Amino acid sequence: MSKSKATSLTISALFTALIVVLSQISIPIQPIPFTFSLLAIFLTGALLPPKQALLSTFTYVMLGAIGLPVFAGFRGGLGVIIGFTGGFIIAYPIMAFVIAVLIKIGKNKNFIFTLVGMLLALIICYSLGSIWYMVVAKAPFSQAFSLCVAPFILLDILKIIIASAFSMALKKAIPKLVLQN
């Protein structure tokens, strides 16, 4: 295995671990807990190239799907994926990929592309999560919105601001050989 491939896999694994750790910081409100997992997803998308961002987040989802306790509240298994929060979790790889692609389009230097990418990713998360919730709970859109979106909007926008600023600072501080976005 080449040194660059080993470095790439190691960085992907570190970001998967970051998602696992930040997912455990949660406030267990029902039916959707407030977690810091989106902060990790935003950072993953902002700091890694598209393929690596997709790999890191997909690995996280698969680790949880096979039963490892990586989801919020140290939960894991297909029951979580097919439960109320499954749509949000399934959105993570798409979110990270979209953010990484938009940042790449913005030549990795434009704060606006970072913000737009994260906002678009949040819309994807809310959409997939709400639709999934509506199907699983057999609930109308109004209920899904009031339980799955409305309580989280302000805090998720704050996460976007934090992740955008933090990722821009990290890109300046960390050598380009490590973060090859």
C-alpha positions as CSV (number, residue, x, y, z in Angstrom):
1,M,0.0,0.0,0.0
2,S,1.4,3.4,-0.9
3,K,2.1,6.0,1.7
4,S,-0.6,8.4,0.3
5,K,-3.2,5.6,0.2
6,A,-2.4,4.7,3.8
7,T,-2.6,8.4,4.8
8,S,-5.9,8.7,3.1
9,L,-7.4,5.7,4.8
10,T,-6.0,6.8,8.2
11,I,-7.6,10.3,7.8
12,S,-10.9,8.8,6.7
13,A,-10.8,6.5,9.8
14,L,-10.1,9.5,12.0
15,F,-13.1,11.4,10.6
16,T,-15.3,8.3,11.1
17,A,-14.1,8.3,14.7
18,L,-14.9,12.0,15.0
19,I,-18.5,11.3,13.9
20,V,-18.8,8.5,16.4
21,V,-17.5,10.6,19.3
22,L,-19.6,13.7,18.4
23,S,-22.7,11.6,17.9
24,Q,-22.5,10.6,21.6
25,I,-22.8,14.2,22.7
26,S,-26.6,14.4,22.8
27,I,-29.7,15.6,24.5
28,P,-32.1,12.7,24.3
29,I,-35.3,14.5,23.3
30,Q,-37.9,12.3,21.6
31,P,-38.4,11.2,18.9
32,I,-35.2,12.8,17.4
33,P,-32.3,13.5,19.8
34,F,-30.2,16.6,19.6
35,T,-26.7,15.6,18.8
36,F,-23.4,17.0,17.6
37,S,-23.2,14.4,14.8
38,L,-24.1,17.1,12.2
39,L,-21.2,19.2,13.3
40,A,-19.0,16.2,12.6
41,I,-20.6,15.6,9.2
42,F,-20.2,19.3,8.3
43,L,-16.5,19.1,9.2
44,T,-16.0,15.9,7.3
45,G,-17.5,17.3,4.2
46,A,-15.5,20.6,4.6
47,L,-12.1,19.1,5.3
48,L,-12.0,16.0,3.1
49,P,-12.1,15.4,-0.6
50,P,-15.4,14.1,-1.9
51,K,-14.5,10.4,-2.1
52,Q,-12.9,10.5,1.4
53,A,-15.9,12.4,2.9
54,L,-18.3,9.8,1.4
55,L,-16.1,6.9,2.6
56,S,-15.8,8.2,6.2
57,T,-19.6,8.8,6.6
58,F,-20.6,5.7,4.8
59,T,-18.3,3.7,7.1
60,Y,-20.0,5.3,10.1
61,V,-23.4,4.3,8.8
62,M,-22.3,0.7,8.1
63,L,-20.6,0.3,11.5
64,G,-23.9,1.3,13.1
65,A,-25.9,-0.9,10.8
66,I,-24.0,-4.0,11.7
67,G,-24.7,-3.3,15.3
68,L,-21.7,-1.4,16.7
69,P,-23.0,1.3,19.2
70,V,-21.9,4.3,17.2
71,F,-25.2,6.1,16.9
72,A,-26.5,8.6,19.5
73,G,-27.0,7.1,22.9
74,F,-24.5,4.3,22.1
75,R,-27.1,2.6,19.9
76,G,-26.5,0.5,16.8
77,G,-28.2,-2.0,14.6
78,L,-30.6,-2.1,11.7
79,G,-33.4,-1.2,14.2
80,V,-31.9,2.3,14.4
81,I,-31.7,2.6,10.7
82,I,-35.3,1.6,10.1
83,G,-36.5,3.6,13.1
84,F,-37.5,7.2,13.4
85,T,-33.9,8.6,12.9
86,G,-32.9,6.4,10.0
87,G,-33.5,9.0,7.3
88,F,-31.2,11.4,9.0
89,I,-28.4,8.8,9.4
90,I,-28.8,7.7,5.8
91,A,-28.4,11.3,4.7
92,Y,-25.0,11.7,6.3
93,P,-22.9,10.3,3.4
94,I,-24.9,12.4,0.8
95,M,-24.5,15.5,3.0
96,A,-20.7,15.1,3.4
97,F,-20.3,14.4,-0.3
98,V,-22.3,17.4,-1.4
99,I,-20.4,19.7,0.9
100,A,-17.0,18.4,-0.3
101,V,-18.0,18.7,-4.0
102,L,-19.2,22.3,-3.5
103,I,-16.1,23.2,-1.7
104,K,-14.0,21.7,-4.4
105,I,-16.0,23.7,-7.0
106,G,-15.2,26.8,-4.9
107,K,-11.5,26.0,-5.2
108,N,-11.3,25.2,-1.4
109,K,-10.9,28.9,-0.6
110,N,-14.4,30.4,-0.7
111,F,-16.2,30.7,2.6
112,I,-19.5,31.2,0.7
113,F,-19.2,27.8,-1.0
114,T,-18.6,26.2,2.4
115,L,-21.7,27.9,3.9
116,V,-23.9,27.1,0.9
117,G,-22.7,23.5,0.8
118,M,-23.5,23.0,4.5
119,L,-26.9,24.7,4.1
120,L,-27.7,22.5,1.1
121,A,-26.6,19.5,3.1
122,L,-28.8,20.5,6.0
123,I,-31.8,20.7,3.6
124,I,-31.0,17.2,2.4
125,C,-30.8,16.0,5.9
126,Y,-34.1,17.6,6.9
127,S,-35.8,16.3,3.8
128,L,-34.6,12.7,4.0
129,G,-35.1,12.6,7.7
130,S,-38.6,14.1,7.6
131,I,-39.8,11.9,4.8
132,W,-38.4,8.8,6.5
133,Y,-40.0,9.9,9.8
134,M,-43.4,10.4,8.0
135,V,-43.2,6.9,6.5
136,V,-42.1,5.1,9.8
137,A,-44.4,7.1,12.1
138,K,-47.3,7.3,9.5
139,A,-47.3,10.9,10.3
140,P,-48.3,14.0,8.3
141,F,-45.7,16.5,7.1
142,S,-46.8,19.0,9.8
143,Q,-45.9,16.6,12.5
144,A,-42.6,15.6,10.9
145,F,-41.7,19.3,10.5
146,S,-42.6,20.2,14.1
147,L,-40.7,17.3,15.6
148,C,-37.8,16.7,13.2
149,V,-37.0,20.1,11.8
150,A,-38.3,23.1,13.7
151,P,-36.7,22.4,17.1
152,F,-33.3,22.0,15.4
153,I,-33.0,24.9,12.9
154,L,-31.3,27.5,15.0
155,L,-28.8,25.1,16.6
156,D,-28.0,23.5,13.3
157,I,-27.3,26.9,11.7
158,L,-25.0,27.6,14.6
159,K,-23.3,24.3,13.9
160,I,-22.8,25.4,10.3
161,I,-21.3,28.7,11.3
162,I,-18.9,26.9,13.8
163,A,-18.0,24.2,11.3
164,S,-17.4,26.7,8.5
165,A,-15.1,28.9,10.5
166,F,-13.3,26.0,12.1
167,S,-12.8,24.2,8.8
168,M,-11.4,27.4,7.2
169,A,-9.0,27.8,10.1
170,L,-7.9,24.2,10.0
171,K,-7.2,24.4,6.3
172,K,-4.8,27.2,6.9
173,A,-3.1,25.4,9.9
174,I,-2.8,21.8,8.6
175,P,-0.4,21.0,5.7
176,K,-2.0,20.4,2.3
177,L,-0.5,16.9,2.2
178,V,-2.8,15.9,5.1
179,L,-6.1,17.5,4.0
180,Q,-6.2,17.3,0.2
181,N,-9.6,18.8,-0.4
